[in-house]
Amino acid sequence: MEISEIEERFSRIPGSEGELNEMLFAKAFGWSYPLTGAGYHHFHDLSRDHGKTDFTGNAHAAFTLARQVIEKAKFEIAIAESGRAEVRMSGYSETWQRCFYDVARTGPTLALAVSSCALEVMKRMSQNAETVRMAG
């Protein structure tokens, strides 16, 4: 599963979407997709806890996902006149080449905008890891 595959799906959904939630979960928590075995049970155990894996439809879950990516992420949030959420996410990653990330995304809902920011940071982390691997 490539990040570009997840990105492309973000542009087409208006709200909560189960399969996309599983893809985001797998990418952020280090499981393979499609989820099987322990990854499947981890996802569904969290799902039973009040929608904690609904990253595309539940703002609280989306912030949990973002903090999985950058533990001490900071957010700036605004709602445009059109009703779209505008989110800026920034933070320093200790685990991925000690980089600072600052991304901004919009979405039809707060959950989608926050999850989109988290996905962009994961994409940049992946690119940074590839650059380090090629230089090393």
Secondary structure as the mmCIF struct_conf table of DSSP 4:
data_model
#
loop_
_struct_conf.conf_type_id
_struct_conf.id
_struct_conf.beg_label_comp_id
_struct_conf.beg_label_asym_id
_struct_conf.beg_label_seq_id
_struct_conf.end_label_comp_id
_struct_conf.end_label_asym_id
_struct_conf.end_label_seq_id
HELX_RH_AL_P HELX_RH_AL_P1 ILE A 3 PHE A 10
TURN_TY1_P TURN_TY1_P1 SER A 11 ARG A 12
BEND BEND1 PRO A 14 GLY A 15
HELX_RH_AL_P HELX_RH_AL_P2 GLY A 18 PHE A 29
TURN_TY1_P TURN_TY1_P2 GLY A 30 GLY A 30
BEND BEND2 TYR A 33 PRO A 34
HELX_RH_AL_P HELX_RH_AL_P3 GLY A 37 SER A 47
TURN_TY1_P TURN_TY1_P3 ARG A 48 HIS A 50
BEND BEND3 GLY A 51 GLY A 51
TURN_TY1_P TURN_TY1_P4 LYS A 52 THR A 53
TURN_TY1_P TURN_TY1_P5 PHE A 55 GLY A 57
HELX_RH_AL_P HELX_RH_AL_P4 ALA A 59 VAL A 69
BEND BEND4 ILE A 70 ILE A 70
TURN_TY1_P TURN_TY1_P6 GLU A 71 LYS A 72
STRN STRN1 LYS A 74 ILE A 79
TURN_TY1_P TURN_TY1_P7 GLU A 81 SER A 82
BEND BEND5 GLY A 83 GLY A 83
STRN STRN2 ALA A 85 SER A 93
BEND BEND6 GLU A 94 TRP A 96
TURN_TY1_P TURN_TY1_P8 GLN A 97 ARG A 98
STRN STRN3 CYS A 99 GLY A 107
BEND BEND7 PRO A 108 THR A 109
HELX_RH_AL_P HELX_RH_AL_P5 LEU A 110 ALA A 135
#
